[in-house]
Amino acid sequence: LFLLKSGLVKVSYISPDGDTKILDICEANDIFGELFLGDYRFRIGQAQAMTDSEVYLISERDLYSIIQHYPQVSINFMRHLVNSHRRTMARMHALQHTDAKSRLLGILLYLTRHMCCTENQYFKLNPAITQQDLADITGLNRSTVSSLINKLRQDEVLGGSGRELLVNTAMIEAL
């Protein structure tokens, strides 16, 4: 289990044919790598630092010891797992039932809520998150994401230029 003290890390699944899909983007105080606790001990994904990062490793033995001494940690960990599972299920539903624009807006809204830093009504997306990353997490290709971003900038749902992406959370929620 890993605790991200600082930085930005993407957790991805890579298919046998090399296709990468981002499962989540983690920021400071997030945990990842919890799948080792299940029956399957082999890795199905990878974690990659997107910015300079500091990560703490918590071994299985240490995690069990912490849970025994601090039972509230167990409750919080279960809450984390349930929330993670819910996000995964929601993303799977979106991939199956929503259009490209809605999937992109949904992930941008998720990132704004998760990273919770606003500038006025706009959230400034960390520039380490690229259009390719957005494509990999939404199941789209990069050119589709680029076209959608340009259209959403024209509609003032998004702001910024070049790599700077400002997300108007109020407008996305209204949509």
Secondary structure by P-SEA (a helix, b strand, c coil): cccccbbbbbbbbbcccbbbbbccccccccccccccccccccccccccccccbbbbbbcaaaaaaaaaacaaaaaaaaaaaaaaaaaaaaaaaaaccccaaaaaaaaaaaaaaaaccccccbbbccccccaaaaaaaacccaaaaaaaaaaaaaaccccccccbbbbaaaaaaac
